[in-house]
Amino acid sequence: MKKLIALFAVTTLASTSAIASIALSGAASVSYDDNGSAASAVTSTADLTVTGTAGGTTVAASFSLEGATIATDSVTMTSAIGPITVSADLHDEDSSAAAGTDDGDGDKIAATAEGDDTSVTVSLAAPVGDATIALDNSGDITVSGTFSGVTISHTIQDGSDSTTGSASIAGMDVSLTNDGGTSSWSIGTTVSGVALTLDSDNDISATFGLAGNTMTVSHVGARAEVATTATNYSTEAAAAYTTVAISRSLTSGATLAATYSTSDDSLTLKASVAF
């Protein structure tokens, strides 16, 4: 009888493992910023992501572990049934931002109010020759495909259409975007082992060294003030600045980085690890 109970327990465990697969991943870091002439500061982050998969359905939840309590960053569920994909955002993130917040590209955005960020998207992707047509629940239609080495995607949406194209030509990676009549571009190439990028916002970056031991010099061009449109928030004027970042991977699995920015004459030292 005991052997039968043990056999049943092992069978149940094997069946449970076959139904769902759980994966854990995360990252942690600690940074020291001298903040130029302002007071220095030490910040730390620790994140954990839990991903569960059962058949064609995947649920992913991300959490911030720093602070007195565990905070939920995001919870998503995605399931595919043939050409139909259903994606649900189950967590209402804090999407508010104060006026003047940097969008990460040197632009300062206007203040944004908190709203409900939960959503469900149903998309249908149907291949037509070398192109794929996708339709989601917002009514947007996207046609994409790769033709003669050039990847093109065109989205028909309420308000303004957008088109993106990318290709590798003579060792250069070229990307073009037209969003509602406004065009932008970027070019990337490698010369004598140095990876260079340039875009239409006058941003330039150069990365030297080998994987795991690199130095990146970046220049972010000045930004002019842009008025609010139907699809974009206004951006305040921002001065140009340059950053120099040195990164080194250690045999322990951690990464050390030092970044200097002329925007506020600050030096940031950061140690991080991903698992």
ChimeraX attribute file (.defattr): number of C-alpha atoms within 10 A of each C-alpha:
attribute: neighborCount
match mode: 1-to-1
recipient: residues
	/A:1	6
	/A:2	7
	/A:3	8
	/A:4	9
	/A:5	10
	/A:6	11
	/A:7	12
	/A:8	12
	/A:9	12
	/A:10	12
	/A:11	12
	/A:12	12
	/A:13	11
	/A:14	11
	/A:15	11
	/A:16	11
	/A:17	12
	/A:18	11
	/A:19	10
	/A:20	14
	/A:21	13
	/A:22	13
	/A:23	10
	/A:24	13
	/A:25	12
	/A:26	15
	/A:27	14
	/A:28	18
	/A:29	17
	/A:30	15
	/A:31	18
	/A:32	16
	/A:33	19
	/A:34	17
	/A:35	16
	/A:36	16
	/A:37	9
	/A:38	11
	/A:39	8
	/A:40	13
	/A:41	11
	/A:42	12
	/A:43	11
	/A:44	14
	/A:45	14
	/A:46	17
	/A:47	19
	/A:48	19
	/A:49	18
	/A:50	15
	/A:51	18
	/A:52	15
	/A:53	17
	/A:54	14
	/A:55	11
	/A:56	11
	/A:57	16
	/A:58	18
	/A:59	18
	/A:60	18
	/A:61	18
	/A:62	19
	/A:63	17
	/A:64	19
	/A:65	15
	/A:66	14
	/A:67	10
	/A:68	6
	/A:69	8
	/A:70	12
	/A:71	13
	/A:72	17
	/A:73	16
	/A:74	17
	/A:75	20
	/A:76	18
	/A:77	18
	/A:78	18
	/A:79	18
	/A:80	16
	/A:81	10
	/A:82	10
	/A:83	11
	/A:84	15
	/A:85	17
	/A:86	17
	/A:87	18
	/A:88	16
	/A:89	17
	/A:90	16
	/A:91	16
	/A:92	16
	/A:93	16
	/A:94	12
	/A:95	11
	/A:96	11
	/A:97	15
	/A:98	12
	/A:99	13
	/A:100	15
	/A:101	16
	/A:102	16
	/A:103	11
	/A:104	7
	/A:105	11
	/A:106	22
	/A:107	23
	/A:108	21
	/A:109	20
	/A:110	19
	/A:111	15
	/A:112	13
	/A:113	10
	/A:114	12
	/A:115	11
	/A:116	10
	/A:117	12
	/A:118	14
	/A:119	12
	/A:120	16
	/A:121	14
	/A:122	17
	/A:123	21
	/A:124	18
	/A:125	17
	/A:126	15
	/A:127	13
	/A:128	10
	/A:129	7
	/A:130	9
	/A:131	15
	/A:132	16
	/A:133	18
	/A:134	19
	/A:135	19
	/A:136	17
	/A:137	12
	/A:138	12
	/A:139	11
	/A:140	14
	/A:141	19
	/A:142	19
	/A:143	19
	/A:144	19
	/A:145	18
	/A:146	15
	/A:147	11
	/A:148	6
	/A:149	11
	/A:150	14
	/A:151	15
	/A:152	19
	/A:153	18
	/A:154	19
	/A:155	19
	/A:156	15
	/A:157	14
	/A:158	10
	/A:159	8
	/A:160	13
	/A:161	16
	/A:162	17
	/A:163	19
	/A:164	18
	/A:165	18
	/A:166	19
	/A:167	19
	/A:168	15
	/A:169	11
	/A:170	7
	/A:171	11
	/A:172	14
	/A:173	15
	/A:174	19
	/A:175	19
	/A:176	17
	/A:177	19
	/A:178	16
	/A:179	15
	/A:180	13
	/A:181	11
	/A:182	8
	/A:183	13
	/A:184	14
	/A:185	16
	/A:186	18
	/A:187	18
	/A:188	18
	/A:189	18
	/A:190	14
	/A:191	9
	/A:192	6
	/A:193	11
	/A:194	15
	/A:195	15
	/A:196	19
	/A:197	19
	/A:198	18
	/A:199	18
	/A:200	13
	/A:201	15
	/A:202	13
	/A:203	19
	/A:204	19
	/A:205	19
	/A:206	19
	/A:207	19
	/A:208	16
	/A:209	14
	/A:210	11
	/A:211	9
	/A:212	12
	/A:213	15
	/A:214	15
	/A:215	19
	/A:216	18
	/A:217	17
	/A:218	20
	/A:219	18
	/A:220	21
	/A:221	20
	/A:222	16
	/A:223	18
	/A:224	12
	/A:225	13
	/A:226	14
	/A:227	11
	/A:228	11
	/A:229	8
	/A:230	7
	/A:231	10
	/A:232	11
	/A:233	15
	/A:234	16
	/A:235	23
	/A:236	19
	/A:237	16
	/A:238	18
	/A:239	12
	/A:240	15
	/A:241	17
	/A:242	17
	/A:243	18
	/A:244	18
	/A:245	18
	/A:246	18
	/A:247	20
	/A:248	17
	/A:249	17
	/A:250	12
	/A:251	7
	/A:252	7
	/A:253	10
	/A:254	15
	/A:255	18
	/A:256	19
	/A:257	18
	/A:258	18
	/A:259	18
	/A:260	21
	/A:261	18
	/A:262	14
	/A:263	15
	/A:264	12
	/A:265	15
	/A:266	17
	/A:267	19
	/A:268	19
	/A:269	18
	/A:270	18
	/A:271	18
	/A:272	18
	/A:273	17
	/A:274	14
	/A:275	10
